[in-house]
Amino acid sequence: MRIGQGYDAHRFELGKPLVLGGVRVEHDAGLLAHSDGDVLIHAVCDALLGAAALGDIGQHFSDQDAAFENIDSRVLLRKVVELIAENGFAVGNVDSTIVAQKPKLATYVLPMREVLAQDLKVPVSSVSIKATTTEKMGFTGRGEGIAAQAIVLLVEAT
């Protein structure tokens, strides 16, 4: 077994759609990034790559590469899962936390779990997504952006 952790954060940008966990979330701003800015998927990708000792998301999908500009982060996640499989691993489970003062995310958690489970090739019961605030402290508390953390367990592929 291998354990990995990932973290990502992006600031809000007006006029962009907000995508978290591969799901479009109703909000007045999206996240500024080279890709679609999906901090949850980026954190999961980093956790997966870290668990397999394969570097980080930036090493595989550079923000200097035009091929990844505005890319759907689900595409990146699927590529990471393929890379993990090529190295003899499969996802055991994912535990993640989204840190955001706004928007409220409770109604989006199950759809996010379903999307991630599909891309990770695991049952929904193997994907945990929690959402929390920082009680108005720090950049997330001031509503400047969103952060996400993820921990994954990799197992030997069968």
URGI-V133864 format. One record per residue. N is the residue number from 0. PHI is phi in whole degrees, -180 to 180 (none if undefined). Layout:
n: [N | N]
phi: [PHI | PHI]
//
This chain:
n: [0 | 1 | 2 | 3 | 4 | 5 | 6 | 7 | 8 | 9 | 10 | 11 | 12 | 13 | 14 | 15 | 16 | 17 | 18 | 19 | 20 | 21 | 22 | 23 | 24 | 25 | 26 | 27 | 28 | 29 | 30 | 31 | 32 | 33 | 34 | 35 | 36 | 37 | 38 | 39 | 40 | 41 | 42 | 43 | 44 | 45 | 46 | 47 | 48 | 49 | 50 | 51 | 52 | 53 | 54 | 55 | 56 | 57 | 58 | 59 | 60 | 61 | 62 | 63 | 64 | 65 | 66 | 67 | 68 | 69 | 70 | 71 | 72 | 73 | 74 | 75 | 76 | 77 | 78 | 79 | 80 | 81 | 82 | 83 | 84 | 85 | 86 | 87 | 88 | 89 | 90 | 91 | 92 | 93 | 94 | 95 | 96 | 97 | 98 | 99 | 100 | 101 | 102 | 103 | 104 | 105 | 106 | 107 | 108 | 109 | 110 | 111 | 112 | 113 | 114 | 115 | 116 | 117 | 118 | 119 | 120 | 121 | 122 | 123 | 124 | 125 | 126 | 127 | 128 | 129 | 130 | 131 | 132 | 133 | 134 | 135 | 136 | 137 | 138 | 139 | 140 | 141 | 142 | 143 | 144 | 145 | 146 | 147 | 148 | 149 | 150 | 151 | 152 | 153 | 154 | 155 | 156 | 157]
phi: [none | -133 | -118 | -136 | -129 | -140 | -145 | -151 | -151 | -142 | -86 | -72 | -138 | -62 | 87 | -104 | -72 | -96 | -123 | -133 | 59 | 78 | -116 | -74 | -111 | -68 | -166 | -81 | -147 | -104 | -113 | -73 | -168 | -69 | -94 | -79 | 78 | -72 | -62 | -67 | -64 | -63 | -65 | -65 | -58 | -63 | -65 | -63 | -63 | -64 | -62 | -91 | 56 | -115 | 88 | -138 | -60 | -66 | -71 | -95 | -138 | -61 | -76 | -95 | -96 | -61 | -62 | -103 | -66 | 61 | -68 | -67 | -63 | -62 | -62 | -64 | -62 | -62 | -66 | -65 | -62 | -62 | -63 | -60 | -63 | -61 | -99 | 87 | -121 | -135 | -76 | -88 | -161 | -131 | -125 | -139 | -137 | -100 | -112 | -155 | -72 | -143 | -81 | -71 | -115 | -52 | -75 | -98 | -62 | -63 | -59 | -64 | -59 | -65 | -64 | -63 | -59 | -60 | -72 | -85 | 64 | -134 | -69 | -55 | -66 | -96 | -123 | -110 | -130 | -118 | -128 | -145 | -112 | -115 | 52 | 68 | -98 | 70 | -65 | -72 | -66 | -82 | 77 | -86 | -178 | -133 | -125 | -147 | -126 | -144 | -126 | -127 | -116 | -103 | -123 | -66 | -69 | -104]
//
